[in-house]
Amino acid sequence: MNLCPPALLVSAGMIILAPCAATAAKMPPRLKVLWEGTCLECHDDTMNEAGLDLTSLPFDLEHPAHKERWIRIFDRVEKGEMPPDSADLSSTDRAALTALLGESLTDADRRQIKQHGRGLLRRLNRDEFEQNLRDLLHLPLLDIRDMLPEDREGHHSNKAAETLDMSRVQLTAYLDAVEAALKQAIAKGPAPAPPERYLALATRMFQEASTFGNREAMFYAKHSKMIPLQGKDLQALRKTGAHDPEVEMALFRSASWPYYGYPEGFLARRTGQYRVKFSARAVVQQKGFTLIPASQPVPLTFRARKPSGADVSGDVRSTGGIIDILPQRGEHETVLFLKQGETFEYSLLGLPVPLARNVNNGPPTYRYPPFPEGGQPGVAFQWIEVEGPISPGSWPPASHHVLFDDLPTEGSSVDLDPENEGRRLMGRFARLAARQPVPDAALRRYEELVLARLAAGSRLTEALLAGYKAFLCSVHFLYLHEPGNRDDQHAIAARLSHFLTNTRPDARLRHLADTGRLRDPQVLEAETRRLVADDAFERFVKSFTDYWLSLRQVRRDEPDIRLYPEYRFDDYLVESMEQETRAFFTSMVRENLPARTVVASDFIYANDRLARHYGLPALDGSALRKVPVPPGSPYGGLITQAALLKVTSNGTTTSPVVRGAWVMERLLGEPPPPPPPSVPAVEPDIRGAATIRDLLALHTQSKSCASCHARFDPVGMALENFDILGGWRTQYRGLEQGEAVSGIDRAGHDYRYTLSAPVDAAGRLLDGREFRDIRELKAHLASQPRQLAKNLLHQMVLYATGTPVRFSERTEIESLLTKCAPTDYRVGDLLHALVQSPLFLGQPAPPSDSP
């Protein structure tokens, strides 16, 4: 019985720990007979087939590492993968072996859960910690996340308790972050500083008279015709203030490095939110620098940055959302978040970024790319107005009241008893901050800290901040507790809120916990539905898809512009791809779609850019909307979305090995074993001389390699019709072999690549089912809804509880799946079933006999 080919020996980690006699002595007698008669025939210390001696594996299921190895053995036998020849183990004996081994593993696992709990105490990750502080302190813009060390990833999640450890270095960082947050919460002065106002007409909306790309990229116009303003003309206008309100600043290029273009004379003097109003219209530039109304909207966002030159941009980030500028002149309004010392630039999306050139080592010149048919779209601005930072509605702000209640701000005169006020305010803050009642003995430690600081001469506010800082870095705030004891209502509330909103329970959840009603199934279902419908559910979607689907890596690899010049500087496409996947997953939950939607659907979410990318009928505007997939389209479902196809490529080539393994693990829950360290990866030939299928055939000549690759390579081959960003292709691209294709790209660069071998997307799955292309593969995968739903449940259990599904909990997972089977394994139903299960709620402790 070859339980582990050479490719799996490292992952199995088998080592000699005990003689066979000691191993077999602990086995149930019937299991021992089956084990020795089937497995040890090939894997004892004499035969040692594939280098595996199972006589050295102790049957010590209390040892975590040994238990995990026995679970792997169980899984391979249960799936029929071992022994390789099914004739070596009858179906009756296979069922008996897995039943006996499964019973032993389940009993051992349940003993460990009873003794140690289901999982480790889980620390908040840094996203949750920041959001908890934002909500507690009423500081929605608080930004302390990057002050904290990056959380380690476990099981493709940033919520795995086993990786959310705490070191002295981490604790120091948390203390520093809390101190920064508390300082931001304190009111500065007896009244808020008044907001500053800035107004600029078009000739103050750009700091210079021209920009990169020359006149084609930006010019000033009046009555839709360019006016030849030079730099000296602009300076004279700004000295006199004689700006013409009929002049427009017309911009025709996307924001990308090198780039700058921000309003003359504006700088954020304080960190905060700034209200921005502006007037603009979408236009099309014609030859001769004239403007006509556009036929489609042009999307715009703003980018916050330091007011530096083009090549010293520093921290540049989008802010204010995406606004569609329409052909009719109109006023628009948004809110920007700016840090002290920042300004903002106009960032049009999807437009060219002209090529910078230094001819004969001279000064830079720019090539504007050829105009598209009908002219070059852009935006003409008339004026802009900025006001901010936006003041809070009351003073002192709510954040100050959280810390000091009605204590006067600094500089006010009032008689106080510092010790009594210190005790009162420390206790009040602890009750506000904690997610569960704090025992009196624990609270006294923080009160004593405040009193000790007062005795040492600190002011009341300073002493309180010391106590608050210590409390916010304590187990009462920094850790989530497992439900399951008599007083677990608050643990359930915290688990539910951190599951669905990534933060602390809101007032309604806290009230239900206080009144002991959260174990009522109807109440729990209503609260789950409420949180799923809330705007804060977007935080769950982002965090869950960032790790499960690797969306946080969507910008990891820039497209290789030698092979894919059409993707150069196309940030609008990448941003739209990311939004598509998040919108699609949101609809899976909120619209309660079947689990098969993971691989197949008759709709997608698209905007104008994605419609072009996917070859769909044209759409107007940047807003994502649900659109039907045309008959015969390869798109639909998560599996063929551009964002996921991008994160499974490297920016230059696609690999069926990488994509196939990723799909099997992330979408179907069947991870492949890790490759042996001595086997190199398959590198596609970008010259175009060899096909990926030829390279894989060479790579899998080894029988052990071929057996593993047969699990996932066919799935990856079906995705070969999609390029590095998910665009459809029928031929591979190369740089040497094949038919030459040349031209000038959207950024003015010359390009030349070749079209080489045709894509062959056909294949055969491990179970023998064949397919010709991605459409037929999707049909095969969609016929396994229980497996798709099972994987979703496993992902949700880890995300919600911080602990993966344990062996003894597999029966509970199957029970939940059976419950959801009559309604086609719908994703919303799966989520609700999990929240109502012991996996989520824990087992309530029996009532105490004591009075």
C-alpha positions in Angstrom: 0.0 0.0 0.0 1.9 3.1 -1.3 0.5 5.7 1.1 3.0 8.4 0.1 5.0 8.6 -3.2 8.4 10.3 -3.0 6.7 13.6 -3.7 4.9 13.4 -0.4 7.5 12.1 1.9 8.6 15.6 3.1 5.1 16.7 3.7 4.2 13.6 5.6 7.2 14.1 7.8 7.5 10.4 8.8 10.3 9.8 11.3 11.3 6.7 13.4 10.0 7.2 16.9 9.0 3.8 18.2 9.2 0.0 17.3 6.3 -1.7 15.5 5.2 -3.6 18.6 4.6 -0.4 20.6 2.8 1.0 17.6 0.4 -1.9 17.1 -0.3 -2.4 20.8 -2.5 0.7 21.0 -4.6 -0.1 17.9 -8.1 -1.7 18.1 -7.6 -5.4 17.3 -9.7 -5.3 14.1 -7.9 -2.2 12.8 -4.5 -3.9 13.6 -5.4 -6.9 11.5 -6.4 -4.7 8.5 -3.4 -2.4 9.0 -0.9 -5.2 9.1 -2.5 -7.2 6.3 -2.8 -4.3 3.9 -0.5 -1.4 4.6 2.6 -3.1 6.2 2.8 -5.5 3.3 4.5 -2.7 1.3 5.6 -0.2 4.0 7.4 -2.1 6.8 11.0 -1.9 7.7 11.9 -4.5 5.1 9.9 -3.5 2.0 10.0 0.2 2.7 8.3 1.0 -0.6 8.8 4.6 -1.8 11.1 5.0 1.2 8.2 4.8 3.7 8.3 2.6 6.8 5.0 2.8 8.6 6.2 0.6 11.4 8.0 3.7 12.7 4.8 5.7 13.0 3.4 5.5 16.6 -0.3 5.1 17.0 -0.2 7.9 19.6 -3.2 10.0 18.8 -2.7 12.2 21.8 0.5 13.6 20.1 -0.7 16.4 17.7 1.9 15.7 15.0 1.3 11.9 15.0 -2.4 12.5 14.9 -2.1 14.7 11.9 -0.2 12.0 10.1 -2.8 9.4 10.8 -5.5 11.9 9.6 -3.6 12.1 6.3 -3.5 8.3 6.1 -7.2 8.2 6.8 -8.0 10.7 4.0 -6.0 9.0 1.4 -7.5 5.6 2.2 -11.0 7.0 2.4 -10.7 8.8 -1.0 -9.6 5.5 -2.6 -6.2 6.9 -3.5 -4.3 4.2 -1.5 -3.6 1.5 -2.1 -3.1 2.5 -5.7 -4.5 -0.8 -6.9 -8.1 -1.0 -5.6 -7.9 -4.8 -5.8 -5.5 -4.8 -2.8 -8.3 -3.6 -0.5 -11.9 -4.6 -0.9 -14.6 -2.0 -0.5 -15.8 -3.8 2.7 -12.3 -3.8 4.2 -11.8 -0.2 3.2 -15.0 0.8 4.9 -14.0 -1.1 8.0 -10.5 0.3 8.1 -11.7 3.9 7.8 -14.5 3.4 10.2 -12.2 2.0 12.9 -9.4 4.5 12.3 -11.9 7.4 12.1 -13.5 6.3 15.4 -10.1 6.3 17.1 -9.2 9.7 15.7 -12.6 11.2 16.6 -12.4 10.0 20.2 -8.8 11.4 20.6 -9.8 14.7 19.1 -12.8 15.1 21.3 -10.7 14.3 24.4 -8.3 17.1 23.4 -11.1 19.6 22.8 -12.6 18.7 26.2 -9.3 19.1 27.9 -7.8 22.1 26.1 -10.7 23.7 24.2 -11.5 23.8 20.5 -8.7 26.2 19.7 -6.3 28.8 21.0 -7.3 32.1 22.5 -7.4 34.3 19.5 -5.7 37.7 19.3 -7.4 40.4 17.2 -5.4 40.9 14.0 -4.3 44.4 13.2 -7.3 45.1 10.9 -9.7 44.2 13.7 -7.7 46.0 16.3 -7.8 49.2 14.3 -11.5 48.9 13.6 -12.3 48.2 17.3 -10.4 51.4 18.2 -12.2 53.4 15.5 -15.6 52.3 16.8 -14.8 52.6 20.5 -13.2 56.0 20.2 -15.6 57.4 17.4 -12.6 58.0 15.2 -13.7 56.6 11.8 -10.5 57.8 10.0 -8.1 56.5 12.7 -5.0 55.1 10.9 -2.7 53.0 13.2 -2.7 49.7 11.3 0.7 50.2 9.7 2.2 50.9 13.2 1.6 47.3 14.0 3.7 44.3 12.8 2.1 42.4 9.9 0.1 39.4 11.0 1.4 36.0 10.0 -0.8 34.0 7.7 -2.2 30.6 8.5 -4.4 28.3 6.4 -4.7 31.2 3.9 -6.2 33.5 6.5 -5.1 36.3 8.8 -7.5 35.1 11.5 -5.9 31.7 12.4 -5.3 31.8 16.1 -2.2 29.6 15.9 -0.4 32.3 13.9 -1.7 35.4 15.8 1.0 35.2 18.5 2.2 38.0 20.7 5.8 38.9 21.4 7.5 41.7 23.4 8.2 43.5 20.2 4.5 43.2 19.1 3.3 44.4 22.5 5.5 47.4 22.3 4.0 48.2 18.9 0.4 47.8 20.2 1.2 50.1 23.1 2.6 52.8 20.8 -0.4 52.4 18.4 -2.9 52.8 21.3 -1.1 55.9 22.6 -1.3 57.5 19.1 -5.0 56.6 19.0 -5.8 58.1 22.4 -4.0 61.3 21.5 -6.1 61.7 18.4 -9.2 61.2 20.5 -8.5 64.1 22.8 -10.1 67.5 22.0 -7.4 70.1 21.1 -8.5 73.3 22.7 -11.8 74.8 23.9 -13.3 75.0 20.4 -12.6 73.4 17.0 -10.4 75.2 14.6 -12.4 76.7 11.8 -12.2 75.0 8.3 -10.2 76.6 5.6 -11.7 77.4 2.2 -10.0 77.4 -1.2 -11.6 78.4 -4.5 -9.8 78.1 -7.9 -11.0 78.9 -11.4 -9.6 76.8 -14.3 -6.4 78.7 -14.7 -5.4 77.9 -11.1 -6.4 74.3 -11.3 -3.1 73.1 -12.7 0.3 74.4 -11.4 1.8 74.8 -14.9 0.7 75.7 -18.4 1.3 72.2 -19.8 2.0 68.7 -18.7 3.6 65.5 -19.8 2.4 64.7 -23.3 2.5 68.3 -24.4 -0.6 70.0 -25.7 -2.4 66.8 -26.5 -2.3 65.8 -22.8 -3.5 69.1 -21.3 -4.4 72.7 -22.4 -6.6 75.6 -21.5 -9.6 76.3 -23.7 -12.3 78.9 -24.1 -15.5 78.3 -26.1 -14.2 74.7 -26.8 -11.0 76.0 -28.5 -7.5 76.0 -27.1 -6.1 79.3 -25.9 -2.2 79.4 -26.2 -1.4 80.2 -22.6 2.4 80.0 -21.8 4.0 79.8 -18.4 4.6 83.5 -18.3 1.0 84.2 -19.2 -0.2 82.0 -16.4 2.1 83.7 -13.8 0.8 87.1 -14.8 -2.8 86.0 -14.4 -2.1 84.6 -11.0 -0.4 87.8 -9.9 -3.3 90.0 -11.0 -6.0 87.5 -10.1 -7.7 88.3 -13.5 -8.9 84.7 -14.1 -11.5 84.3 -16.8 -14.5 82.2 -15.6 -15.2 81.0 -19.1 -11.8 79.3 -19.5 -11.6 75.5 -18.9 -8.7 73.3 -18.0 -8.9 70.3 -20.4 -7.1 67.1 -19.3 -6.6 64.0 -21.5 -4.2 61.7 -19.7 -4.4 59.2 -16.8 -2.5 59.7 -13.6 0.5 57.5 -13.3 4.2 57.9 -12.6 5.7 60.2 -13.8 2.8 62.5 -13.1 1.6 65.5 -11.2 -1.1 68.0 -11.7 -2.7 69.6 -8.6 -4.3 73.0 -7.9 -2.0 75.9 -7.5 -1.5 77.1 -3.9 -3.6 74.4 -2.1 -2.1 72.5 0.8 -3.9 70.6 3.7 -2.6 72.2 6.9 -4.4 69.7 9.1 -5.2 66.0 8.7 -8.9 65.4 8.1 -11.7 65.1 5.7 -12.1 67.8 3.0 -15.3 68.6 1.1 -14.5 69.1 -2.6 -16.9 70.6 -5.2 -16.1 71.1 -8.8 -17.6 71.8 -12.2 -16.6 69.6 -15.2 -17.8 68.0 -18.4 -16.6 65.0 -20.4 -15.2 66.1 -23.8 -13.4 64.7 -26.8 -10.3 66.4 -28.2 -10.3 66.8 -32.0 -7.4 67.5 -34.2 -6.5 71.2 -33.9 -7.1 71.2 -30.1 -10.8 71.7 -30.3 -13.4 70.1 -28.0 -16.7 68.4 -28.6 -19.0 66.8 -26.0 -18.1 63.2 -25.3 -20.5 60.3 -26.1 -19.7 58.4 -22.9 -18.8 59.3 -19.3 -15.2 59.6 -18.3 -14.3 58.2 -14.8 -12.4 60.4 -12.4 -10.9 60.0 -8.9 -8.5 62.1 -6.9 -5.1 61.0 -5.6 -3.7 62.4 -2.4 0.0 63.1 -2.4 2.7 65.5 -1.3 3.2 68.5 -3.6 6.4 67.3 -5.1 7.7 66.9 -8.6 6.7 64.1 -10.9 9.4 61.7 -9.9 9.2 62.2 -6.2 5.6 61.2 -5.4 5.9 59.6 -2.0 2.6 58.1 -0.7 0.1 58.4 -3.5 -3.4 57.0 -2.9 -6.8 57.2 -4.3 -9.4 59.0 -2.3 -13.0 60.3 -2.8 -14.2 57.3 -4.8 -14.8 57.2 -8.5 -17.0 59.9 -10.2 -18.4 59.6 -13.7 -18.1 62.9 -15.5 -20.9 63.3 -18.0 -20.9 65.2 -21.3 -23.2 67.8 -19.9 -21.5 70.4 -17.7 -22.4 69.7 -14.1 -21.3 70.2 -10.5 -19.9 67.2 -8.5 -19.1 66.8 -4.8 -17.0 64.3 -2.9 -15.0 64.0 0.4 -11.2 63.5 0.4 -9.1 62.3 3.2 -5.9 64.3 3.3 -3.0 64.2 5.7 -1.2 67.3 6.9 1.0 68.6 4.1 -0.8 66.8 1.3 -2.5 68.1 -1.8 -4.4 66.2 -4.4 -4.1 65.5 -8.1 -6.8 64.9 -10.8 -6.7 61.2 -11.7 -8.6 60.4 -14.9 -9.0 56.6 -15.4 -8.4 54.6 -18.5 -6.8 57.4 -20.5 -3.3 57.4 -22.0 0.0 58.0 -20.2 2.3 59.5 -22.9 5.8 58.1 -23.4 8.7 60.1 -22.1 11.8 60.1 -24.3 15.3 61.5 -24.1 16.3 62.0 -27.8 20.1 62.1 -28.2 20.5 62.6 -24.4 18.6 65.8 -24.7 15.8 67.1 -22.5 12.7 64.8 -22.1 10.1 64.9 -24.9 6.8 63.0 -25.0 5.0 61.0 -27.6 1.2 61.1 -27.3 -0.2 57.9 -28.6 -2.4 57.9 -31.7 -5.9 59.3 -31.0 -8.6 56.6 -31.0 -11.2 56.8 -33.7 -13.4 59.9 -33.2 -10.9 61.7 -30.9 -9.3 61.5 -27.5 -11.8 61.5 -24.5 -11.0 63.7 -21.5 -12.4 66.1 -18.9 -12.8 69.9 -19.1 -12.9 71.6 -15.6 -14.3 75.0 -14.9 -13.6 75.5 -11.2 -12.9 73.7 -7.9 -13.7 74.5 -4.3 -12.2 72.9 -1.2 -13.4 73.2 2.4 -11.9 71.5 5.4 -11.1 69.8 7.6 -14.8 69.2 8.2 -15.6 70.0 11.8 -17.4 67.5 14.1 -21.0 68.2 14.8 -20.4 69.0 18.5 -17.5 70.0 20.7 -15.8 68.4 22.5 -16.1 65.6 19.9 -17.6 62.2 20.7 -14.1 60.8 21.0 -13.2 63.1 23.8 -16.4 62.1 25.7 -15.5 58.4 25.5 -12.3 59.2 27.4 -13.3 61.8 29.9 -17.1 61.9 30.0 -18.1 65.5 30.9 -14.6 66.3 32.3 -13.8 69.8 31.0 -11.1 70.2 28.3 -7.7 71.4 29.2 -7.5 75.0 30.1 -10.9 75.0 31.9 -11.1 75.6 35.6 -13.2 73.3 37.8 -12.8 71.7 41.2 -12.3 67.9 41.1 -11.4 65.1 43.4 -8.7 63.4 41.2 -8.8 60.1 43.0 -12.6 59.7 42.9 -12.7 60.9 39.3 -9.9 58.6 38.4 -11.7 55.5 39.8 -15.0 56.6 38.2 -13.6 57.3 34.7 -11.3 54.3 34.6 -14.3 52.0 35.5 -16.5 53.8 33.0 -13.9 53.4 30.2 -13.3 49.8 30.9 -17.0 49.0 30.7 -17.2 50.9 27.4 -14.1 49.2 25.9 -14.5 45.6 27.1 -16.6 43.2 25.0 -17.6 41.3 28.1 -18.1 42.1 31.8 -14.8 42.8 33.6 -14.4 41.2 37.1 -13.9 43.7 39.9 -10.6 42.2 40.8 -9.3 42.8 37.3 -10.7 46.3 37.2 -8.9 47.2 40.5 -5.5 46.7 38.8 -6.2 49.4 36.3 -7.7 51.7 39.0 -4.5 51.2 41.0 -2.4 52.1 38.0 -4.3 55.4 37.6 -4.0 56.2 41.4 -0.3 55.4 41.4 0.3 57.8 38.5 -1.7 60.5 40.4 0.4 59.9 43.5 3.5 60.3 41.4 2.4 63.8 40.4 0.7 63.1 37.0 -2.3 65.2 36.0 -5.6 63.4 36.0 -5.8 63.1 32.2 -2.3 61.7 32.0 -3.0 59.2 34.7 -6.2 58.1 33.0 -4.5 57.7 29.6 -1.9 55.4 31.3 -4.8 53.2 32.6 -6.6 53.3 29.3 -3.5 52.3 27.4 -2.8 49.3 29.6 -6.5 48.2 29.4 -6.6 48.4 25.6 -3.5 46.1 25.4 -4.9 43.6 27.8 -6.7 40.3 27.4 -10.0 42.2 27.9 -9.6 44.1 24.7 -6.9 42.4 22.6 -8.3 38.8 22.6 -11.5 37.1 21.6 -12.9 34.4 23.9 -14.4 31.0 22.9 -18.1 30.7 23.6 -19.1 27.7 25.7 -19.2 28.7 29.4 -22.3 29.6 31.4 -21.8 33.3 30.8 -20.9 33.2 27.1 -23.4 35.5 25.6 -20.9 38.3 25.1 -18.4 35.9 23.5 -21.1 34.9 21.0 -21.8 38.6 20.3 -18.1 39.3 19.8 -17.7 36.3 17.5 -20.7 37.2 15.4 -19.6 40.9 15.0 -16.0 40.0 14.2 -17.2 37.4 11.7 -19.5 39.7 9.8 -18.2 43.2 10.4 -14.6 42.8 11.6 -15.2 44.8 14.7 -16.8 44.9 18.2 -20.5 44.3 18.8 -22.7 47.3 18.3 -25.3 48.5 20.9 -28.0 46.1 19.8 -25.8 43.1 20.0 -24.5 44.2 23.4 -28.0 44.6 24.7 -29.0 41.1 23.5 -25.9 39.7 25.2 -26.7 41.5 28.4 -30.2 40.1 28.4 -29.0 36.6 27.6 -31.0 36.2 24.3 -28.3 35.4 21.7 -28.7 31.6 22.0 -32.3 32.0 20.9 -32.2 30.7 17.3 -34.7 33.2 16.0 -32.9 36.1 17.6 -29.5 34.9 16.3 -30.9 34.5 12.8 -32.4 38.0 12.8 -29.1 39.5 14.0 -27.1 37.6 11.4 -29.4 38.9 8.7 -29.1 42.4 10.0 -25.3 42.4 10.0 -25.2 40.9 6.5 -27.4 43.7 5.2 -25.4 46.4 7.0 -22.8 48.5 5.2 -20.1 47.2 7.6 -20.5 43.8 5.9 -18.2 45.2 3.2 -15.3 44.7 5.7 -16.1 41.0 5.9 -16.2 40.7 2.1 -12.9 42.5 1.8 -11.0 40.6 4.5 -12.5 37.2 3.5 -11.7 37.6 -0.2 -8.3 39.2 0.4 -7.1 35.9 1.9 -9.4 33.1 0.6 -9.1 34.4 -3.0 -5.8 36.2 -2.6 -7.3 39.5 -3.7 -4.8 41.4 -1.7 -2.2 40.3 -4.2 -4.1 41.6 -7.3 -1.5 44.4 -7.8 1.5 42.2 -7.0 2.8 41.6 -10.6 2.8 44.3 -13.2 1.9 43.0 -16.7 4.9 42.3 -18.9 4.4 45.1 -21.5 6.6 43.3 -24.0 4.0 40.6 -24.4 0.9 42.6 -23.3 1.3 46.2 -24.3 -2.4 46.8 -24.1 -2.3 46.5 -20.3 0.4 49.2 -19.8 -0.7 51.6 -17.0 -4.2 50.3 -17.0 -4.9 50.8 -13.3 -8.6 51.3 -14.1 -8.9 47.7 -15.4 -7.1 46.3 -12.3 -9.3 48.3 -9.9 -12.4 47.2 -11.7 -11.3 43.6 -11.6 -10.9 43.7 -7.9 -14.3 45.4 -7.4 -16.0 42.8 -9.6 -14.9 39.9 -7.4 -15.9 41.6 -4.2 -19.3 42.6 -5.7 -19.9 39.0 -7.0 -19.1 37.4 -3.6 -21.3 39.9 -1.8 -24.2 38.9 -4.1 -23.5 35.2 -3.4 -24.2 35.8 0.3 -26.9 38.5 0.2 -28.8 37.0 -2.7 -28.3 33.5 -1.3 -27.0 32.0 -4.5 -26.2 28.3 -4.9 -22.6 27.2 -4.1 -22.1 26.2 -7.7 -22.0 29.9 -8.5 -18.3 29.6 -7.5 -17.6 28.0 -10.8 -20.6 28.8 -13.0 -23.2 31.6 -13.2 -25.3 33.2 -16.0 -24.3 36.7 -14.9 -21.3 38.8 -14.0 -20.7 42.2 -12.5 -19.2 44.6 -15.0 -18.6 48.3 -15.9 -17.5 50.0 -19.0 -13.9 48.8 -18.7 -14.7 45.2 -17.8 -17.3 45.0 -20.6 -14.5 45.8 -23.1 -12.1 43.4 -21.4 -14.6 40.5 -21.5 -15.9 41.2 -25.0 -19.4 42.0 -23.7 -21.9 44.6 -25.1 -20.7 48.1 -24.3 -21.6 49.7 -21.0 -21.5 53.3 -19.9 -19.9 54.4 -16.6 -17.6 53.1 -13.9 -20.4 51.7 -11.7 -20.5 47.9 -11.5 -23.8 46.3 -12.4 -25.2 42.8 -12.7 -25.3 41.9 -16.4 -26.2 38.6 -18.1 -23.5 36.5 -19.7 -24.2 36.1 -23.5 -24.8 32.5 -24.6 -21.6 30.7 -25.3 -19.5 33.1 -23.2 -16.7 31.5 -21.2 -17.2 33.9 -18.4 -19.5 33.5 -15.3 -18.6 32.3 -11.8 -15.6 33.2 -9.7 -13.3 30.8 -11.5 -13.1 32.9 -14.7 -12.9 36.3 -13.2 -10.0 38.5 -14.3 -8.8 39.2 -10.7 -8.4 35.6 -9.8 -6.8 34.8 -13.2 -4.3 37.6 -12.5 -3.3 36.5 -9.0 -2.6 33.0 -10.4 -0.3 34.3 -13.1 3.1 36.1 -12.7 2.5 39.1 -15.0 4.5 37.4 -17.9 3.1 33.9 -18.4 0.4 31.6 -17.2 1.0 28.2 -15.7 -1.7 25.5 -15.7 0.2 23.9 -12.7 -0.2 27.1 -10.6 -3.8 27.9 -11.7 -5.0 24.3 -11.5 -3.5 23.7 -8.0 -5.0 27.1 -6.8 -8.5 26.3 -8.1 -8.4 22.8 -6.6 -7.3 24.1 -3.2 -9.1 27.5 -2.9 -12.4 26.7 -4.7 -12.8 22.9 -4.2 -11.0 22.4 -1.0 -8.7 19.7 -2.3 -5.1 21.0 -1.8 -2.4 19.2 -3.7 0.6 17.9 -1.8 3.7 20.1 -1.9 6.2 19.2 -4.6 9.5 17.6 -3.7 12.2 20.3 -3.1 14.4 18.9 -5.9 11.9 19.3 -8.7 12.0 22.6 -10.5 8.9 24.6 -11.5 7.6 24.5 -15.1 8.7 27.7 -16.8 6.7 28.5 -20.0 8.8 29.3 -23.1 8.1 33.0 -23.9 10.0 32.7 -27.1 7.0 30.7 -28.4 9.0 27.7 -29.5 7.6 25.1 -27.1 4.0 24.7 -25.9 3.1 24.5 -22.2 1.6 21.1 -22.9 4.9 19.8 -24.2 6.8 21.2 -21.2 4.4 19.6 -18.8 4.8 16.2 -20.6 8.5 16.4 -20.0 8.0 17.6 -16.4 5.7 14.7 -15.5 7.6 11.8 -17.0 8.2 10.6 -13.4 5.3 8.3 -12.3 5.1 10.0 -8.9 5.0 13.5 -10.4 2.4 12.5 -13.0 0.1 11.0 -10.3 0.0 14.3 -8.4 -0.2 16.6 -11.5 -3.2 14.6 -12.8 -5.2 16.1 -9.9 -4.8 19.7 -11.0 -3.0 20.2 -14.3 -6.2 19.4 -16.4 -8.1 22.2 -14.5 -5.2 24.6 -15.2 -5.1 23.6 -18.9 -8.8 24.6 -19.2 -7.9 28.1 -18.1 -5.1 28.5 -20.7 -7.6 30.4 -22.9 -7.2 33.3 -20.4 -4.2 35.5 -20.5 -2.4 37.0 -17.5 -5.3 39.4 -16.8 -8.1 37.1 -17.8 -8.5 38.3 -21.4 -9.6 35.7 -23.9 -6.9 34.3 -26.2 -6.7 31.5 -28.8 -3.0 31.7 -29.3 0.0 32.1 -27.0 2.2 35.2 -27.3 6.0 35.1 -27.7 8.9 37.3 -28.5 10.6 35.3 -31.2 8.7 32.4 -32.8 5.4 33.0 -34.7 3.5 35.6 -36.6 4.7 39.2 -35.7 2.3 41.8 -34.3 3.5 45.4 -34.0 2.1 48.9 -33.3 2.0 51.7 -30.8 0.4 51.1 -27.4 -2.0 53.3 -25.4 1.0 55.0 -23.8 2.8 55.8 -27.0 5.3 53.0 -26.9 6.3 50.9 -29.9 5.6 47.2 -29.4 6.3 43.9 -31.2 5.4 40.4 -30.1 4.5 37.2 -31.9 1.5 34.9 -32.0 2.8 31.4 -31.7 1.1 28.1 -30.9 -2.7 27.8 -30.6 -4.2 27.2 -27.1 -5.3 23.6 -26.4 -7.6 23.7 -23.4 -8.9 20.1 -23.5 -8.2 17.6 -20.8 -9.3 14.7 -18.6 -10.0 14.9 -14.9 -8.6 12.4 -12.4 -12.0 10.6 -12.4 -11.9 10.1 -16.1 -14.3 12.9 -17.2 -13.2 14.7 -20.3 -13.7 18.2 -21.4 -12.9 20.3 -24.5 -12.7 23.7 -23.0 -13.5 25.8 -19.9 -17.2 25.7 -20.6 -17.3 21.9 -20.3 -15.0 21.9 -17.3 -17.2 24.4 -15.5 -20.2 22.1 -16.1 -18.2 19.2 -14.5 -17.2 21.2 -11.5 -20.7 22.6 -11.0 -22.0 19.1 -10.8 -20.2 18.8 -7.5 -22.2 21.3 -5.4 -21.6 19.5 -2.1 -17.9 19.7 -2.5 -18.0 23.4 -3.4 -20.3 24.1 -0.4 -18.1 22.0 1.9 -15.1 24.1 1.0 -17.0 27.3 1.6 -18.1 26.0 5.1 -14.5 25.1 5.9 -13.3 28.6 4.9 -16.1 30.3 7.0 -15.4 28.2 10.1 -11.7 29.2 10.0 -12.6 32.9 9.4 -15.3 33.0 12.1 -13.6 31.0 14.9 -9.9 31.2 14.2 -9.5 27.4 14.2 -9.8 25.1 11.1 -12.4 22.3 11.1 -11.1 19.6 13.4 -11.3 15.9 12.6 -14.1 15.2 15.1 -16.1 18.1 13.6 -16.3 16.7 10.1 -19.6 14.9 11.0 -21.0 18.3 12.0 -19.9 19.8 8.7 -21.6 16.9 6.9 -24.8 17.5 9.0 -24.8 21.2 8.0 -24.4 20.3 4.3 -27.2 17.8 4.5 -29.4 20.4 6.0 -28.7 22.8 3.2 -28.9 20.2 0.4 -32.6 20.5 -0.3 -32.2 24.2 -1.2 -29.2 23.6 -3.5 -26.5 24.5 -0.9 -27.1 28.2 -1.0 -24.3 30.4 0.3 -26.5 32.5 2.6 -28.0 29.3 4.0 -24.6 27.8 4.7 -23.6 31.0 6.6 -26.7 30.9 8.7 -26.4 27.2 9.4 -22.8 27.7 10.6 -23.8 30.6 13.0 -26.5 28.3 14.5 -24.1 25.3 15.0 -22.0 24.2 17.9 -18.9 25.0 15.8 -19.8 28.7 16.1 -21.7 28.8 19.4 -19.7 26.3 21.4 -21.3 23.8 23.7 -23.0 25.6 26.6 -21.8 24.4 30.0 -24.2 22.3 32.1 -26.0 24.3 34.8 -24.1 24.4 38.1 -25.5 22.6 41.2 -24.2 25.3 43.5 -26.7 27.9 44.7 
